[in-house]
Protein backbone atom coordinates (compact mmCIF):
# COMPACT_ATOMS: atom_id res chain seq x y z
CA UNK A 1 0.00 0.00 0.00
CA UNK A 2 1.34 3.44 -0.82
CA UNK A 3 0.09 7.00 -0.80
CA UNK A 4 1.93 8.31 -3.89
CA UNK A 5 2.39 7.05 -7.46
CA UNK A 6 5.47 4.87 -7.88
CA UNK A 7 7.08 2.29 -10.13
CA UNK A 8 7.45 -1.34 -9.09
CA UNK A 9 9.91 -4.05 -10.12
CA UNK A 10 9.56 -7.70 -9.07
CA UNK A 11 12.10 -10.42 -9.96
CA UNK A 12 12.82 -14.04 -9.08
CA UNK A 13 16.51 -14.69 -8.37
CA UNK A 14 18.41 -17.93 -7.77
CA UNK A 15 20.87 -18.66 -4.96
CA UNK A 16 23.71 -17.16 -7.05
CA UNK A 17 21.80 -13.85 -7.29
CA UNK A 18 21.01 -14.28 -11.00
CA UNK A 19 17.58 -13.10 -12.18
CA UNK A 20 15.75 -16.09 -13.65
CA UNK A 21 12.43 -14.31 -14.25
CA UNK A 22 11.23 -10.72 -14.13
CA UNK A 23 7.54 -10.46 -13.19
CA UNK A 24 7.47 -6.72 -13.83
CA UNK A 25 10.00 -3.97 -14.41
CA UNK A 26 9.34 -0.40 -13.30
CA UNK A 27 5.60 -0.89 -13.75
CA UNK A 28 3.67 2.25 -12.85
CA UNK A 29 1.27 1.90 -9.95
CA UNK A 30 -1.34 4.27 -8.65
CA UNK A 31 -2.10 4.55 -4.95
CA UNK A 32 -5.33 3.14 -3.61
CA UNK A 33 -6.68 2.32 -7.09
CA UNK A 34 -6.36 -1.45 -6.75
CA UNK A 35 -9.05 -3.47 -4.99
CA UNK A 36 -8.08 -5.07 -2.75
CA UNK A 37 -5.33 -2.55 -1.99
CA UNK A 38 -1.92 -3.71 -3.18
CA UNK A 39 -0.44 -5.69 -6.03
CA UNK A 40 -0.40 -9.46 -6.44
CA UNK A 41 2.14 -11.37 -8.53
CA UNK A 42 2.26 -15.09 -9.25
CA UNK A 43 5.29 -17.13 -10.28
CA UNK A 44 4.69 -20.45 -12.00
CA UNK A 45 8.19 -21.81 -11.37
CA UNK A 46 9.36 -21.04 -14.89
CA UNK A 47 12.29 -18.98 -16.16
CA UNK A 48 12.15 -16.14 -18.68
CA UNK A 49 12.16 -18.62 -21.59
CA UNK A 50 9.18 -20.47 -20.12
CA UNK A 51 11.10 -23.57 -19.02
CA UNK A 52 10.76 -24.96 -15.48
CA UNK A 53 13.60 -23.75 -13.25
CA UNK A 54 16.10 -26.25 -11.86
CA UNK A 55 15.55 -27.55 -8.34
CA UNK A 56 17.15 -25.18 -5.84
CA UNK A 57 16.53 -22.07 -3.77
CA UNK A 58 14.94 -18.91 -5.14
CA UNK A 59 13.69 -15.65 -3.69
CA UNK A 60 11.50 -12.75 -4.70
CA UNK A 61 13.13 -9.33 -4.90
CA UNK A 62 10.82 -6.31 -5.05
CA UNK A 63 11.79 -2.66 -5.51
CA UNK A 64 9.61 0.43 -5.45
CA UNK A 65 10.75 3.73 -6.95
CA UNK A 66 9.30 7.10 -5.93
CA UNK A 67 11.18 9.94 -7.57
CA UNK A 68 14.77 9.73 -6.27
CA UNK A 69 13.89 7.18 -3.55
CA UNK A 70 14.20 3.41 -3.90
CA UNK A 71 12.70 0.89 -1.46
CA UNK A 72 13.65 -2.80 -1.66
CA UNK A 73 12.54 -6.04 -0.02
CA UNK A 74 13.41 -9.72 -0.39
CA UNK A 75 11.41 -12.79 0.49
CA UNK A 76 12.76 -15.73 2.46
CA UNK A 77 14.20 -18.53 0.31
CA UNK A 78 11.69 -20.59 -1.67
CA UNK A 79 12.73 -24.21 -2.23
CA UNK A 80 11.89 -25.68 -5.65
CA UNK A 81 11.97 -29.47 -5.78
CA UNK A 82 11.96 -31.80 -8.74
CA UNK A 83 8.44 -33.00 -9.44
CA UNK A 84 7.90 -36.71 -9.62
CA UNK A 85 5.12 -38.25 -11.70
N, C-alpha and C positions, 0 to 999 in steps of 0.2 A: 504494500500500500504506500502511496506517495502523494504528496500534495502539489507537486509541480510536474510539468511535462519532463520526460527524460528519454534516454535511449537505453535499450537493454540488450546485452549479449549473453547467450547461454551456450556452453560447450561441454562436451564429454571428453575427458582426458584419461589416458592410461597411466599406469604406475610410473612410466618414464617421463610423464609430463607432456606427452605428444597428444595433440587434439585429434581424436578419431572421428568426431562428428560435431558439427556446429548446428545447434537447434535454431538459433537466430543470431544475427550480427547487427548490432546498433539499430535494432528495431524501435521505432518511435512508439511511445506509450503515452496515454493521456490519463491524468489522475481521475480516479473515481468514476470512470466511464465504463468499467468492466463489471459485470454482475455475474457471479459474486466478485467482490473487490479483489484484484490481484490478477496474476497471469499464471496459467498452467501450461506446462510443457511435458510431453511424453517422449520417452526414448524407447525404441523397439529393440535395442540390443544390436543394432546394425551400424556399420561405419558409413563414411560419406559416399562410398560406392554402392551401398545397399547390401553388402555382404555381412553375415553375422560376425561379430568381433570374436577374437580368440578368448578362451577362458583366461581369467585374470581379474585384477582389481582396477576399477574405474571410479571416477568421481565427477560430479557436476560442478562446474565453475560458472558463476554468474557475476556479471558486472553491470552496474548502472552508471550512466553518465548524465550529469546535470551541469551544463555549462563547463566550467573548468574543473569540476569535482568528479571524482571517480569513486564508487563504492563497490567492493568486491566481497564475495562469499564463496565458500567451498562446502560441498557436502562431505559426510563421512565416506569412506571407501564402500563401493558397491561390488560385491563378488559376483562374477559371471562364471557359471559352471557349464561344462559340456553337457548338452542335452542327450539323453539316451532314449532310444525308441522303445 
